[in-house]
Amino acid sequence: MTALSVEAFSQLAEQGLPIIDIRDTELLKQGFIKGSISLSDPAIFGAHIGAFSGFSISSGLSPVLLVGDVAQNFEPFLQQLSDGANTRVKGYLEGGFEAWEKAGEAVDLIIDVEVDELIMDIPFDENLVIMDTRPAVNFGNGHLKDAVSLPLAQINDPLRIAAIEENDNVYIIGENDQEAFLAATILKKQDIHNLRVVLGGWNAVQSEKKARIIKEPGMLN
């Protein structure tokens, strides 16, 4: 796999190659390359890379660029991007995100909050939108009152995205932090920036005593 300088990496990104950030979410919280997508878990990576990057091994669509920690093990991710003989990884950023940041290139941030902060904000923010990105069946089996279901599999749907208004304050609840940050970076790539990730995912919501959780009729436990 080719190590790319900041300049070479930037030129390829400007040509439209998707940027996949495979760093741990704890590092992502400190900043990431503007327009990149977070896929820090190899299992999530394998499940969603095609849907969210325009990438398909079988059809030979656009290759991707990877951003990792300087000590990152790329192998689990390369396996997801290989057909056994060929890889579609164009290269990785030499020096990682730190090199990009030091070069003064465009970076972005995602605000994260604890569940209790969300619960406190709900009564006072008329523009607050709770976006639940878990699968629809999980949503039906329990979700916060007034939450909107937008599963990861549909998060690139133009009609669903168009329903998000400019003054909405969107709080994202995922199955876990990895999926929530994935959703947030996808939405940011589509110029939706008024976002907050609710840390701890659905498990944290269930543990919050003040959370108003409801179930949809007919759903199974």
Secondary structure, DSSP 8 states (H G I E B T S, - for coil): --EE-HHHHHHHHHTT--EEE-S-HHHHTT-EETT-EE--SHHHHHHHHHHHHS--TTTT---EEEE--TT---HHHHHHTB-SS-B-EEEEETTHHHHHHHTT--EE--EEE-HHHHHHHTTT-TTEEEEE-S-HHHHHT-EETT-EE--GGGTT-HHHHHTS-TT-EEEEE-SSHHHHHHHHHHHHHTT---EEEETTHHHHHHH-TT--EE--TT---
